Amino acid sequence: MTTLRLRPEGPADEPAVARVLAAAFARPDVATPPEVGLVEELRHSPAWIPELAMVAEYGGEVVAYALLTRVGVRTDDGRVWPALALGPVAVARHRQRLGHGTAAVQAALDAATELGERLVVVLGDPAYYRRFGFGPADRLGLTSPWSGLGEPWQALVLPPSASEEPPPPSGEVVFPPPWSRV
Ligand SMILES: CC(C)(COP(=O)(O)OP(=O)(O)OC[C@H]1O[C@@H](n2cnc3c(N)ncnc32)[C@H](O)[C@@H]1OP(=O)(O)O)[C@@H](O)C(=O)NCCC(=O)NCCS
């Protein structure tokens, strides 16, 4: 039986990841959607965490992708606290609505929890992201250039590795330069 295999991407996956992104985010007005360049730039930036670039492989083919990369939360006292941004999330067109996107995102979130990460933000449709536990980021006091969009600006607090760990702070979420592409 063919099963879905979830694993971090390797160098050999890069062309397949670009193909999945290009097809999933294809728009009539651009030859290559910005999400392709975003991932390439993030991959060569300090925001990249190799364990958190998750591919889903089905029958030897990369069919889905979910990426978590480093962002910072700047608190009122000027300190910057590490957090993660989710995205892009993409599924090959012929394999959409089969659970692959959900599986890839959940695998990336589980890997982040294993690494001791505590906070993930995302900009996307709440109807999709609420299944993972995401809720309005403004309720956690998190702002960003996208906060004005309202509901799509979401956050998820991951379980602590030790019960005495404090909750993540509120503040301004700072995205590294590659994000200015999207
Ligand atoms: C959005 C996307 C990642 C979902 O992955 P998927 O594997 O197709 O979806 P899954 O099978 O895991 O989940 C299906 C569920 O998601 C919902 N869903 C799928 N695409 C959705 C979307 N764009 N917005 C809201 N809900 C969506 C379906 O209605 C379905 O809901 P149900 O479980 O209540 O029936 C995928 O369709 C995709 O790559 N789309 C194009 C790129 C994109 O929009 N990426 C997300 C950017 S925020």
The ligand as an SDF file (V2000), in Angstrom:
LIG
                    3D

 48 50  0  0  0  0  0  0  0  0999 V2000
   -4.7870   25.0200    1.1360 C   0  0  0  0  0  0  0  0  0  0  0  0
   -4.0680   23.6950    0.9520 C   0  0  0  0  0  0  0  0  0  0  0  0
   -2.6690   23.7900    1.5520 C   0  0  0  0  0  0  0  0  0  0  0  0
   -4.8740   22.6320    1.7300 C   0  0  0  0  0  0  0  0  0  0  0  0
   -4.2290   21.3780    1.6300 O   0  0  0  0  0  0  0  0  0  0  0  0
   -5.0620   20.0960    1.1940 P   0  0  0  0  0  0  0  0  0  0  0  0
   -4.2050   18.9160    1.2970 O   0  0  0  0  0  0  0  0  0  0  0  0
   -5.6830   20.3780   -0.1340 O   0  0  0  0  0  0  0  0  0  0  0  0
   -6.2290   20.0920    2.2850 O   0  0  0  0  0  0  0  0  0  0  0  0
   -6.5470   18.9270    3.3110 P   0  0  0  0  0  0  0  0  0  0  0  0
   -6.9790   17.7260    2.5610 O   0  0  0  0  0  0  0  0  0  0  0  0
   -5.4370   18.7890    4.2760 O   0  0  0  0  0  0  0  0  0  0  0  0
   -7.7500   19.5770    4.0680 O   0  0  0  0  0  0  0  0  0  0  0  0
   -8.9750   19.6740    3.4020 C   0  0  0  0  0  0  0  0  0  0  0  0
   -9.8260   20.6260    4.1470 C   0  0  0  0  0  0  0  0  0  0  0  0
   -9.2730   21.9250    3.9990 O   0  0  0  0  0  0  0  0  0  0  0  0
  -10.2400   22.7740    3.4370 C   0  0  0  0  0  0  0  0  0  0  0  0
   -9.5180   23.6620    2.5310 N   0  0  0  0  0  0  0  0  0  0  0  0
   -8.7690   23.3110    1.4760 C   0  0  0  0  0  0  0  0  0  0  0  0
   -8.2630   24.4310    0.9070 N   0  0  0  0  0  0  0  0  0  0  0  0
   -8.7050   25.4760    1.6560 C   0  0  0  0  0  0  0  0  0  0  0  0
   -8.5330   26.8670    1.5640 C   0  0  0  0  0  0  0  0  0  0  0  0
   -7.8040   27.4550    0.6050 N   0  0  0  0  0  0  0  0  0  0  0  0
   -9.1370   27.6320    2.4870 N   0  0  0  0  0  0  0  0  0  0  0  0
   -9.8800   27.0740    3.4640 C   0  0  0  0  0  0  0  0  0  0  0  0
  -10.0780   25.7610    3.5830 N   0  0  0  0  0  0  0  0  0  0  0  0
   -9.5100   24.9650    2.6750 C   0  0  0  0  0  0  0  0  0  0  0  0
  -11.1990   21.8790    2.7380 C   0  0  0  0  0  0  0  0  0  0  0  0
  -12.4690   22.4770    2.6420 O   0  0  0  0  0  0  0  0  0  0  0  0
  -11.2330   20.6730    3.6520 C   0  0  0  0  0  0  0  0  0  0  0  0
  -12.0610   20.9380    4.7700 O   0  0  0  0  0  0  0  0  0  0  0  0
  -12.7440   19.7570    5.6140 P   0  0  0  0  0  0  0  0  0  0  0  0
  -11.6190   18.9450    6.2150 O   0  0  0  0  0  0  0  0  0  0  0  0
  -13.5400   20.4910    6.6460 O   0  0  0  0  0  0  0  0  0  0  0  0
  -13.5250   18.9960    4.6160 O   0  0  0  0  0  0  0  0  0  0  0  0
   -3.9880   23.2500   -0.5340 C   0  0  0  0  0  0  0  0  0  0  0  0
   -5.2680   23.0770   -1.0510 O   0  0  0  0  0  0  0  0  0  0  0  0
   -3.2080   24.2100   -1.4200 C   0  0  0  0  0  0  0  0  0  0  0  0
   -2.0160   24.0160   -1.6790 O   0  0  0  0  0  0  0  0  0  0  0  0
   -3.8730   25.2630   -1.9440 N   0  0  0  0  0  0  0  0  0  0  0  0
   -3.2280   26.2270   -2.8040 C   0  0  0  0  0  0  0  0  0  0  0  0
   -2.1820   27.0470   -2.0600 C   0  0  0  0  0  0  0  0  0  0  0  0
   -2.7250   27.7120   -0.8140 C   0  0  0  0  0  0  0  0  0  0  0  0
   -3.7750   28.3400   -0.8510 O   0  0  0  0  0  0  0  0  0  0  0  0
   -1.9880   27.5550    0.3200 N   0  0  0  0  0  0  0  0  0  0  0  0
   -2.4110   28.0580    1.6050 C   0  0  0  0  0  0  0  0  0  0  0  0
   -1.9960   29.4580    1.7850 C   0  0  0  0  0  0  0  0  0  0  0  0
   -2.6950   30.1260    3.2780 S   0  0  0  0  0  0  0  0  0  0  0  0
  1  2  1  0
  2  3  1  0
  2  4  1  0
  2 36  1  0
  4  5  1  0
  5  6  1  0
  6  7  2  0
  6  8  1  0
  6  9  1  0
  9 10  1  0
 10 11  2  0
 10 12  1  0
 10 13  1  0
 13 14  1  0
 14 15  1  0
 15 16  1  0
 15 30  1  0
 16 17  1  0
 17 18  1  0
 17 28  1  0
 18 19  1  0
 18 27  1  0
 19 20  2  0
 20 21  1  0
 21 22  1  0
 21 27  2  0
 22 23  1  0
 22 24  2  0
 24 25  1  0
 25 26  2  0
 26 27  1  0
 28 29  1  0
 28 30  1  0
 30 31  1  0
 31 32  1  0
 32 33  2  0
 32 34  1  0
 32 35  1  0
 36 37  1  0
 36 38  1  0
 38 39  2  0
 38 40  1  0
 40 41  1  0
 41 42  1  0
 42 43  1  0
 43 44  2  0
 43 45  1  0
 45 46  1  0
 46 47  1  0
 47 48  1  0
M  END
$$$$
